[in-house]
């Protein structure tokens, strides 16, 4: 099997020559995946020199078709050898065949109505496409919960504490747990985030994966957040970003600084849905109900926190919820320095998911969150950190491309 690549405008064609069978389906799948990961969402496979397709090969083609359709991309086959065409038609997959009689590539779905071109913004590391989602949206309101020095002592929930609701308009992150019972929640408090009716937390009871709850019909996730930040409101703007051609990825500190700059405020809330170049952070391993005050000293800190020794979850997709502010802001006690030489403070939690390409253009946050959880489940939940140790430090979290929603926080 030989695989070559050609490009015409924004259409990428992979030309295959050889049998598309079990022996070669993985290299073809890898080539398709690499093309999509590079940000290409219009893809055609030239099968003119493919004399045979097995069921394993058909599965690869159908998976690519579904993946690109899900993000409003385009996938088709053509030209196709007579032998390959017969197999496709018998298997009921003729919808993959391109209409090569037309000079225009046929879209997988009807094009949306034309709209005004989005504004552009550039930095040394990224290009941004800006969309206004709600010109009249009021600033987010945000409340700080608990004592910011809490992790150094003990964090628990009063026995009669009523649970909080994490509905569609709520934005939250910190140490928390899902479920109405305060006693049970205290014993499981861990990293927590909530956005647009989805709430995720990492239990500290030995669970390997995060737990999550979603708004469905009349159900609204409930839980406790004794330490953290919780707000309500709308995200008024969206920035679609992609790493510049000469930059390997965009660091979290730049995305946060850009959101703050474009919001025109002293503090901003942001939600990031992006393809990872690697996450750097830590996860609480044990509940903080009662513990020695020096638990975060070395070496016992390793019993309480699990750190990423290097950038983790590379080539995955993540959902990040956070707050960024200028030094001296009233939220500063709940925030930490972003990165070396960046005079801003922030607090960010990230839910890591398997790789999922992100549809281009304008995205509505609620629909995007609903689709994300409908198709996959979080693999990990991290408190993002900047590891600034000399030589051995992992640096900060970085992203290849994605969507960044942001809004100013009211004073």
Protein Blocks (a to p, Z undefined) as FASTA:
>chain_A
ZZddddehjbccdddedjddfklmmmmmmmmmmmmmnopabdcddfklccbdcfklmmmm
mmmmmmmmmnopacdeddddfklmmmmmmnopmmmpccfkbfbdcdfbdcdddddddddd
ddfkbccddddfblkbccdddddedjfklmmmccdddfklccddddfkbcceddddedjb
lklmmmmgccdddeehiacdddfehpabdcddddehjbccddddfbccddedddfbdcdd
dddfklgbdcfklmmmmmmmmnopabdcdddddddfbdcddddfbdckbccfklmpcfkl
mmmpccdfbdehihiacddddddddehiaklmmpccfbghiacdddddddddddddddeh
jddfklmmmmmmmmpccfbdcdddddfbghjagbiaddfbdcdddddddZZ
